[in-house]
Amino acid sequence: HRNEPYTLVLDDEIIKGTTDGDGNLEHYIKPNCKGGVLKLAGGKEEYPVRVGHLNPIDNVSGIKQRLNNLGFNCGDESDEKSEQFSEAISQFQGENGLKQTGEIDDATKSKIESLHT
């Protein structure tokens, strides 16, 4: 979503802005923030924003949490693999120059870790 208006809701703070030419946004998050939601497409798309604890990246749920935070909508954050999860992985792989398999491999996991700091 390049140059797209967004609304970022963090706890009770509402931040409006526009993504940059690469589709990224960057904001300071207070250390005590519990999380929130990123709204795109005029509120038609919502992505949860997790702050603080994340499940380990070796768990499907941990990968889903990180991909959701990076804007690749995996849907729920359970440990169950789903079609939406595979589509999100494939989209992430395509946008990051990786082979689009829709499956988690070491290269994909490493790229997620390097982007999700």
C-alpha positions as CSV (number, residue, x, y, z in Angstrom):
1,H,0.0,0.0,0.0
2,R,2.1,2.9,-1.3
3,N,1.2,6.5,-0.5
4,E,-2.0,5.3,1.2
5,P,-3.8,7.2,4.0
6,Y,-3.9,5.2,7.2
7,T,-5.1,5.4,10.8
8,L,-3.0,3.9,13.5
9,V,-4.7,3.3,16.8
10,L,-2.4,2.6,19.7
11,D,-4.2,2.2,23.0
12,D,-6.3,5.4,23.0
13,E,-4.1,7.4,20.7
14,I,-5.2,7.9,17.1
15,I,-2.5,8.7,14.5
16,K,-3.3,9.6,10.9
17,G,-0.8,9.7,8.1
18,T,0.1,8.4,4.7
19,T,2.5,5.5,3.9
20,D,5.7,6.4,2.1
21,G,6.6,5.5,-1.5
22,D,7.5,2.0,-0.4
23,G,4.4,1.5,1.6
24,N,6.1,1.9,5.0
25,L,5.2,3.9,8.0
26,E,7.2,4.6,11.2
27,H,6.0,6.0,14.5
28,Y,7.3,6.2,18.0
29,I,5.4,3.8,20.3
30,K,5.3,4.5,24.1
31,P,7.1,1.8,26.2
32,N,3.9,1.0,28.1
33,C,1.7,0.7,24.9
34,K,-0.4,-2.5,24.9
35,G,-0.9,-2.6,21.1
36,G,-3.5,-1.5,18.7
37,V,-4.6,-1.7,15.1
38,L,-3.5,-0.3,11.7
39,K,-6.4,0.7,9.4
40,L,-6.0,0.9,5.6
41,A,-8.3,1.3,2.7
42,G,-10.6,3.7,4.5
43,G,-10.9,1.3,7.4
44,K,-11.8,-1.7,5.2
45,E,-8.5,-3.4,6.0
46,E,-7.4,-3.8,9.6
47,Y,-4.1,-5.3,10.9
48,P,-3.4,-5.9,14.6
49,V,-0.3,-4.3,16.0
50,R,1.4,-6.3,18.7
51,V,3.7,-4.6,21.1
52,G,5.7,-6.3,23.8
53,H,5.5,-10.1,24.0
54,L,5.6,-12.1,20.8
55,N,5.5,-15.8,20.5
56,P,8.8,-17.4,19.4
57,I,9.5,-17.2,15.6
58,D,9.7,-21.0,15.6
59,N,6.0,-21.2,16.3
60,V,3.4,-20.6,13.5
61,S,1.7,-18.1,15.9
62,G,5.0,-16.1,16.3
63,I,5.4,-15.9,12.5
64,K,1.8,-14.8,12.1
65,Q,2.3,-12.1,14.7
66,R,5.3,-10.7,13.0
67,L,3.8,-10.9,9.5
68,N,0.7,-9.1,10.8
69,N,2.9,-6.4,12.3
70,L,4.7,-6.0,9.0
71,G,1.4,-5.6,7.1
72,F,0.9,-9.1,5.7
73,N,-2.5,-10.1,6.9
74,C,-2.4,-13.7,8.2
75,G,-5.8,-13.4,9.9
76,D,-5.9,-15.1,13.3
77,E,-2.7,-15.6,15.3
78,S,-3.2,-19.2,16.2
79,D,-0.6,-22.0,15.6
80,E,-2.8,-23.4,12.8
81,K,-1.6,-23.0,9.2
82,S,-4.4,-21.6,6.9
83,E,-4.8,-20.5,3.3
84,Q,-4.6,-16.9,4.4
85,F,-1.4,-17.6,6.2
86,S,0.1,-19.3,3.1
87,E,-1.0,-16.3,1.0
88,A,0.6,-13.8,3.4
89,I,3.9,-15.8,3.3
90,S,3.8,-15.9,-0.5
91,Q,3.2,-12.2,-0.7
92,F,6.0,-11.5,1.8
93,Q,8.3,-13.7,-0.1
94,G,7.5,-12.0,-3.4
95,E,8.0,-8.5,-2.0
96,N,11.3,-9.5,-0.5
97,G,12.9,-11.3,-3.4
98,L,12.5,-14.8,-2.1
99,K,11.1,-17.8,-3.9
100,Q,7.3,-17.7,-3.5
101,T,6.4,-21.0,-2.0
102,G,3.9,-20.0,0.6
103,E,5.8,-22.1,3.0
104,I,8.1,-21.0,5.9
105,D,11.7,-21.9,5.2
106,D,15.0,-20.7,6.8
107,A,15.4,-17.8,4.3
108,T,11.9,-16.5,4.9
109,K,12.2,-16.8,8.6
110,S,15.5,-14.9,8.6
111,K,14.1,-12.2,6.4
112,I,11.1,-11.8,8.8
113,E,13.5,-11.6,11.7
114,S,15.7,-9.0,10.0
115,L,12.7,-6.7,9.2
116,H,10.8,-7.1,12.5
117,T,13.0,-5.4,15.0
